[in-house]
Amino acid sequence: MSRKNSASSPLSLIMNHLHITSVELACAIHVDPSLISRWRSKQRPFNSSSVHYENVLNYILEKDTRLQYQNIALLLMDHIPDIKIHDRDSAYQALDLWMLGNYHEPVVSAPLTDLSNLAVADVGIIKGTKQKKDSLLYLLDSALNLPSKKKLYLLFDDSTDSLLEQRSFYELWIQRLREVVEMGHEVYYIYNSSTFYSNIINLDNFLYLLQFSNYHVFYVRKNSIPYFDLYVLENVFALTSFSTASDNRKNILCSFAHPEIVKQMQNQCESVLLHCECPFDHHEKKIEQIAPILNGLQYSTHKIYIYTTSPFAFPIRPAEFRKILEYNSLSEEALQKALEQYENFIYKPLMKQNNSECHFLFNINTLSEVLEKPTHILFPKLLSEQELVLPKQYYSIYLEEILEYLSSPQDSDFSFPISVTSNVYHNLPGNILVYSVGDLCTYICSEVFRHRENHLFFTNPLFTNEIYDYLEQMDLSLPEESRNNRHLRLLIQQFLQDLAL
């Protein structure tokens, strides 16, 4: 069945689908825009006898080259049986059939506004911010209501940032995402932007989600792929904006439940993953590359932020740290190497006599919990090939040096501000250390990770800078009294008395 009597021509439908304007096409093939308008309205026939026919088809194909012609396939698959578009030639043949009217008209269901009522072959149009937020929540709710585990692909263009900045929506969305991950679905979170963004970094949520082996986060740089949103729940349904446009059409989502379309969109997500980078590396695979960066920190001008839930990130003197290495029964060679790493990675970078170079953020809610444990692992794998264990009888070494610094900072080798925070202000996970050096590198170790070693190194400049900015903003948002360390001094004095008992 042909569409020759329908209101819109095949040319007009494909142009609308790919967001091609009449002026844009006219400029590309060097004709007057009025000719394009007459073709689109069927006032003038457009077929293979036209001298512009091949140029028009080639231009349309060029618009979809970067998506491997899958945008065109999405429009045509319901109209041309057994369509298989896998390269440019097959895309041209399908487009030629479409333009010449050699396709059938599928039965179209009445439009539905309720996303939850979509039938298998329905296509829904989601307009406006509220409907978009509802559809994103519904996507996660659908995953939560499934009896079996599925793959969930979340490809966010940064045009969605405006939604995630709305705290009321973000809290609902992130809570559902946590539940989806906890349930065991494989989640592939892809972020398409020119920079990382704190809504996906957000240390408390990021560290929480990162502990699950079924949560995978990826970053793809802007211009590596076209700008668009794409959300796919495997074999269930998909949402996409196809592309963004200057006239706010980027706020329109199309929803699909047709199994072939959902499958095509899943393939498209998996294709995008080929262009992505993982924003972090497990540091044991990269230690030889990272060591030179850390060695150079003592000479760099990069500022450092340290967030810690224990007192054991404080840079005690190397002579005192040597006692800890000796306790761990390292060979003399391994001991000297670990001591050198400590001085170059930790001690010397923080000795700079510039009070803007380093900031310490102590979470005082967790100090007592940490000090009750019989042992503590220091900087896992960062300083030596084996884990360095700090026994409880050595805890006072750190507490005494911190107290000495707080009591007489002018007499210390260090000069950096210390701020105290609590879970009242930032609900971060317990038992973590975040050591972030500008956009150079970030080291995170935490007992929260369930499925991997409890330490990660981030060397992507965009990512590390985002973590640094997050810590800086956290510091700036603390109340003024957080910089008055009287409370911290009293706590440490009490801890020292408890340890002496």
Summary of the structure (lengths in Angstrom):
residues: 501
radius of gyration: 29.1
end to end distance: 90.5
largest distance: 97.3
contacts: 1516
relative contact order: 0.09
helix: 47%
strand: 16%
